[in-house]
């Protein structure tokens, strides 16, 4: 069965970096893009962008350029979200989700989410 | 960027009642609209895609309709497990965007 398993919660200080992983299983990893979605405390869902697992080409939504980097390690079917120069407003749950970017496909499977807390 | 506006913000209903949720897009998304359900502390789950197709394992009390800019998610008879927040999302163009959500709460 399709599974996306994310790394555990992180507590970071402002200015630090964090790397969240999303390990896929149960399907051919390179057949579907992986998207990243942020949910701030008590707020709605915000699409951050995603990465083509076929080409490695990332796409970033406005507001998620510069400090946010999507990457892959196809040898272990894992996608990564790295956030640098963390700010308190980056505190959120980050989800990876399988879906299309260059193709019209919904987000059909989701990881369990990773809570990133930024506090001094 | 396509803006999705969901209404109402909160829907207070009793189990067994019918729920009707609306999602309006600022420009046409054809039928490339999905609905997700999110319960507290859980990841969102895909309910509907292509406006009216149910995702795998979704009961038939859930139905969707619409195309272009106006879409509706209907829950024919609310079960206790249906009380949650529902989001629409367009996957017609980049950036993908979500509506702000409709909370279906127990009256």
Interface residues (C-beta under 8 A of the other chain):
Chain A: X35 X37 X44 X45 X46 X47 X49 X59 X61 X62 X95 X97 X99 X100 X101 X104 X105 X106 X107 X108 X109 X110 X111 X112 X113
Chain B: X1 X32 X34 X36 X38 X43 X44 X45 X46 X49 X55 X87 X89 X91 X92 X94 X95 X96 X97 X98 X99 X100 X101
